[in-house]
Amino acid sequence: METIGKSRILIVDDHPIVRQGIAQLINREADMHVCCEAGDADQAIEKMKECTHDIAIVDISLTGVSGIELIQMLRQRGYEFPVLVMSMHDESLYAERALRAGARGYIMKQEATEKILTAIRQILHGEIYVSDKMRSRMLQRMIDNRTDSNTSPVASLSNRELEILRMIGRGLGTGEIARELKRSVKTIEAHRANIKDKLGLKSAAELVRFAVQWVENEV
């Protein structure tokens, strides 16, 4: 396949089938192609040493280092290429977090293929991409100089705490979370305690119930 003059794209997602689907979508276009893929942050860093690219598409939920942490790492290491976050998670909770970390756009995986391609091209042209609904919400909040009245109760959580809350809601225990995130059990226990405090929950059982309900509502 002829790739000269096409925009080169790196995909970082821990699901091979998702990577394949995104790659097929992109490689059908005349002006872009997928040059490399990675399943986690470590693989992504290695791929960056092997090939150059014009934009990276990064999922939030990666094993070990999360997508948002990966974006922060890239900025700290001086990588200049733009990043589009493509995630199944609610943009109202994650879009601004991703942009603050250094991403140039956020799009949900459920969006139509045309919008995904539009987001990629828009970012390649130096613009920022979020949905029209999210853009209006962000602008309104800025104009009113206020926080969103519909803010989720989990909005006060850090990116890592939010990730752990989701894993609790998926039924993972402390040891399983520690292994998946490559952190110590003690560290995960500290995060769980912070989450309970921030959400005003009194026990581990309340935390689990809250997490399960929150994950069910998010999906």
Secondary structure, DSSP 4 states (H G I P E B T S, - for coil): ---TTSEEEEEE-S-HHHHHHHHHHHHTSTTEEEEEEESSHHHHHHHHHH---SEEEE-S--SSS-HHHHHHHHHHTT--S-EEEEESS-HHHHHHHHHHHT-SEEEETTS-HHHHHHHHHHHHTT--B--HHHHHHHHHHHHHTS--TT--GGGGS-HHHHHHHHHHHTT--HHHHHHHHT--HHHHHHHHHHHHHHHT--SHHHHHHHHHHHHHHH-
